[in-house]
Amino acid sequence: MTDQNKVNHTISIPSWIEKSLFENVLKEKVDNFRCITKFDVKPGSTAGENYATVILRIDVDIELQDGSSKSLSYMLKTGHESEMLKQMMGSHDMFSIEKGMYDNIVPAFEKLYADAGVQVKFGPCSYVLSTKEPYILLENLSPRGFKNANRLEGLDQKHVECVLKKLAQWHAASAVYYEKNGPFEEQYRNGFYKEEMKPMMKVVNEQITKVFQECAKTYTNYEEYAKYLIPPEDPIDLVYRLAKPNPNEFNVLNHGDCWSNNVMFQYDAFGTIKETYLIDYQLPKYGTPAQDLYYFLLSSTKYELKLAKFDYFIKFYHDNLSHHLKILNYAKPIPTLRDIHILLYKYGFFGFQTAVGVMAIVLLDPTEKANLENFLGEDSDAGDFKKLMFSSDRYRKHIEAILPWLNNRGAFRF
């Protein structure tokens, strides 16, 4: 790959982001709006905190009709300028998908609860800009006291419970929505598991697996489970097969990317969690809830809790799922705790995919090398980045515990 094709990781502000573009939003959303007096755009995330999109923070000062002033803040997501990444992501129109989620699915799920007399909010407000550029415009939650937890430390029990409750509310709403309205639109059903994405995913997986296997040889007790790390069929063919919803099982609309940086917590003055929001709805996937559960619990919990409290966390999730399915008058039999555990054993390979995928990203120290091009790419920089992912002391500590745990659960035997 030539230098000309490399991503410039110093974030530049796209020229189409101008204050005039925001005037219609402000006229519609702010009473007595007169004019914008200050418009400031700057990067909204640091290296290693976001991969798939460019995040920008937009701070706006406005003057009202009575002469008073007001400050507002937004977060804007837009696409990378790299042609390589545009081609790679071309088969997955994540902006259209996420915009549809914020504009249609999230409000519909919240309405199900409102109609049942319960107030449930899943995420930030979204706004519409008059542009054909790819974007998602959201309220900046920081002024309201929301923030991410430390991904490197992992979430403690209280934070995990708050996320699992929100996931249970989301899953329950999705199951009831499906029963009332029929199948979700195709763009929300498949996540990355589209046939047109399969060739790219096989190439990416081959590169990741190659580096992981080399690093894994240095892990403690590698020989005990080494033969199980290579499934009897192509891993992508296997995960595509597992990703197909079984109509005889309990299925939900998975968030699809539920890791610590895609959750925001609001705290009161004493540090108590008041509210939990899910963000980044760009990879929804209809199917088994085992996908979200493995993805979140293995990627984002504290090391001391990750496996020791796994079964407890599943029961906590199930208690909340059952409760909210009842609130929403779910017409079908509510899955038992045993049913959920059976799904987790059946779809255990999702746990392995999490451990060698997003978990390695979550546990990686901040670095300028942490970007989507290096995660998906094949050149020497990409190889060095993947080695960094799988060889850090922090990742090694987690993976050396998780691999035998998955092995003992039969996750590698098909």
N, C-alpha and C positions, 0 to 999 in steps of 0.2 A: 504494500500500500504506500503510495507516495505521500509526501508531506502535505501536498495540496488537498488531499482527501481526508486528512485527519481533522477531528473536531477541534475547534478552538474552544477550550474549556474556560476561557475568560468570557463570562456571559455578556453578550452585547444586547442592547435594547432594540428590538425590531422597530423599524422606522414607522410602521403603521400604527403604533401605539401613541396616539396623540390625545391631548385633553379634549379636543372637540368631539372625539368619539364617545366620551363619557357624559356629555351634556344631556343627551336624551335620557340616560339612566337616572341622572340626578333630577331632571325635571319631573320624571315619573315617580321617583321614590322619596324625594325630599320636598316637603311642603314649603312654599314661598321661596323656592330656589331662585337666585338672581344670576350669579356668575361664579366661575372658578377663579380663585385668586392665586392658588399655588397648585402645581401638578408635579409630583416627584415620583420617578420610577427607579427601582433598584432591585438587585437580586434578592429573592425571597428564601433561598436555601443555600447551604454550603456544600462543598464536595462530599459525596458519600451519603447525603441525606435524601437525594431524589435522583432517579435514574431515567425514567421514561419521558419526562417532559422538562421544559424550562419553567421555573417558578419565579414570578416577579411580584414584588410588593409595590402597590401604588397608593401613595398617600396624597389626599386631596384636601385643600382648604377651600371653603366656599363662602360666599357672602349671600345672606338672605335678603328678602325684600325690605325688611325693617332695618337693614344696615348691620345686623349682628353677624357673627361669623360662626363657622362650624367646621370641625375636622372629621374626615372620613377616611377609611382605609380598606383596601381590597387586596385580594390575592388573585393574580392572573396566571393561568397555565397556558403555555403555547408550545409549539413544536420546535425540535432541534433543527438547525440549519444544515446539518450534515446530509449530503445526498445519500451516503451509505445508510444512515439511519432511516431516512425517508423511504428508501427502497425496502429496507428490512421490515419497517412497520407499515408499509403501504397496504398490506392485506388485512390489517387490523385498524380500522378507523376509530381509534380510541376517543377522539374528541367528540365525534358524533354519538358514540355509545355513552360516554359519560354525561354529555349534555342531555341526552334522552333520559338518563337515570335521574339527574337532578331536576329536570323539568317535568318528568312524567311519573317515573316509578317511585321515587322517594316521596313525593306528595301523595300519591295514591296509597302507599303503605301507611303514612301518617294519618290519612283520612279514615282508614279502617279502624284505627284506634280511637280517633275522635268520634266516630259514629258509635263506638262502643262505650263512650264516656270516659276515655282514658287519654291523657295528654302524653304523647311520645314524640320526641324530635330526634331525627337520625343524623342531621348534619347541618352545615351552614346554608344560608340563603344563596341562591345563584341569580345572576343578572344577564340580560341580553344586550349585546353590542351590535351595532349596524355594520357588520363587516363579514366578508367571506373567508377571512383568515381563520385557521384553526385556533380555538381558544376555549377556555372555561373561566368565567369570572365569578368569584365568590367573595362573600364578606370576609374580611380579615378577623378571625376569631380572637386574636391576641388582646385587643382592647377590652374584650369581655372576660379576660382572665383565663382563656384557654391556652394550653401549651402541650407539647409532646413530653412524654417521659424520656428518661435517658435510655436509649436503645442498647447501649453497651452494658449497662448494669442489668437490664431486664426488669420486667414488671413484678412488683410484689403481689401478695395474695389479694389485697383489696383492689388494686388496679386490674388484676386479671379478672376478678369477679365482676367488676363494672363492665369490662369489655364483653365477657361472656353473657351477661344479662342483655346487653345491647344486641349482640349477635343473635341471642335467642328470640328477642323481640322482632328482629329483622327476619329471621328464618320463619317464625310463626306467621308474620304478615305475608311473606311470600307464598307460603303454603295455602293460606286462605285466599289470597288474591288469585292464585292458580285455579282453585276450586270455583271461584266466582266468575272468573273471566276467561278461563281456558289458558292454553299455553302462552308463555311470554313470546314477544317478538323475537325473530331469529337472532338479531344482533345482541340480545341479552342472554341467549341460551348457551353459547359455546365458549365464551372466553377466548383464550388462545387456541383452543382445540378445534380449529377449523381445518378442513382438508387442505386448503390453499396455504396454510401456515406450516404444514407438516414437513416439507422438505427443509425449510429454514430451521425448524426446531431440531431436526435430526442432525444437521450440521453443527448447530450450537451445542447440542447435547454430547455429540462425539468429542468436541473440544473440551468441554467441561469434564466429561468422564475420564478422558485421558489424563488430565492434570490431577483430578481427584484420586484416581487409582495410584498414581505415583506417590502422592502425598500420604495416602492411606497406608502404604507399606511401612510407614514410620510410626503409625498409631499403635498403642498398646494392644496386645492380643489380636492383632490383625489376622493372624493365621486361623483363628477360631471361626471367623465368619467370612473370610476372603472369598471362598467359593460361592457364597450366596449373593455377593454384590453384583454379579453379572446375571441378570435374569435370562430365562431360556428363550426369550424373544426380544427383539429390538425394544429398548426401554420406551421409546416414543410410541411405537405400535402398542405396547402394553398400556401406557398411560392413556392413550386415546381410547383403547378398549374399556378401561376402567372409568373413563370420563363420560361414557354414554349412560344416560339415566336409565335405571331399571324401573319400569312403571309399577312393579309390584313392591317397591320399597318406598320409604319416606324420602321425598326429595324437596329441595329448597332452592331459592335463588341465592347461591353463595355470593358473598362480597367479592371473593376471588383474590384479594390482595390485602388481607387483614394482618398487617404486622405493625409494630409499635409506632412507626412514623406515620401510619395512616389512621391513627387514633389520637384524638385530642381530648384532654381532660380540663375541666373547669374546677377551680378550687375556691373555697371561701377564705376568709382572713386567717383561719386556724389551720389551713392546709388540708381540710377535708374535701373530698371529691364531691362536687355538686352535680355535675353533668358529664356525660361521655358522648362524644360524637365520632362517627365513622366518616372518613373522607376518602377521596380517590376511588370513585366508583367506575373505573375504566375497564375492569376485568371481570364483570359479573359472569357467573357460570351456573346454569341450572343443573342440579344433580345431587349427589349425596352430601349431607352436611359434614361428612368425615373430611372433606376437602378443607373447608374453613377451619375446622377444629384442629386438625394436624398443623395446618399452615400457621395459625396463631399460636397455639400452645407450644409447639416446638421451636418457633422462631423467636418469640418475644418474652418469654417468662424467665425469671431468675433461675440460675443454674440449680440452686438448692430446692426449687419447687418443681422444676420442669418435669421430672419423672416421678419424684416422691409424691407429688400432689396430683398427678395426671388423672387418676381415676376419680379423685374427689372433684376436680374441676369438671369432669364429664357429668358427674351427678349434679353439680351446681347448675351447669348448662341445661341439663334435662329438666330439673325442677322448674327453671324459668321458662323453658320451651313449653312444657305442659301447661303451666299457669297461663301463659299468653295465648296459647291455642284455645284454651277454654274461654278466655275473655273475648276472643274473636269468633267464638262459636264454630270452631272447625268441625266440619261435618263427618270427616272420616275418623277411624280409630286413632287415638293419640299414641304415637310410638312409645313403647316402654323403655326404661333405662337399659334393659337387656337388648332391645332392638338397636339402640344407639351403639352399644358396645360391639354388637355383631357387625354393624357397618364399619366400625373402626378396625376390626380385625380383617374383614373382607377387603377393605380398601387401604390396607397398611402400606402399600407402595407409595401412596401419597405422603406418608410420613418420611420415607426415604427421599423422595423428591424435594420435600421441604428442607431436610437436613443438608442436602448437597446443593441446594439452591438459595432460597431467600435467607435461611439461617446464617449461611456464610457471609452474606451481605450485611445482615443486621449486626453481626459480631465483629465486623471489620473496623479498625480504627479509621478516623477520617483521613482521606488521602486524595490528592488530585487525580490519582489513577482510577478512582472510583467513578466510572461513568458507563453508560449503556454500551458505548462502542467497544470498550474493553471487555465487558461481560459477554457480548455477542460475537466479538471479532476473533480473528485467527492469527494475527501477526504477533511479533515478539512481545510488544507492549501488552497485548491481551493475555498472552501466556504468562507473563510476569505477574499481571494482576490476579489471575486465577490462582497462581501459586501462593500469592499473598493471602488470598481468601482462605485457602485450605491448610495453610501451615502456621497460622498465628497461634500463639499459646492459648488465647481465649477460645478460638474455634476448636482447637484440639481437645481442650477440656470438655467441651460440650459433646463433640462428636464421639469421643472415646466412651462416653456414657450411653449415648443414644444408639450407636450401632449394635452393641450386644442386646440392648433393650428391644430394638426392632427385630433382631434375630430371634430372640426368645418369644416374641409374639407371632412369629411365622411370617413376617412381612416380606421375606425374600423367597418364600417357597410357593410356587404356583402350580 
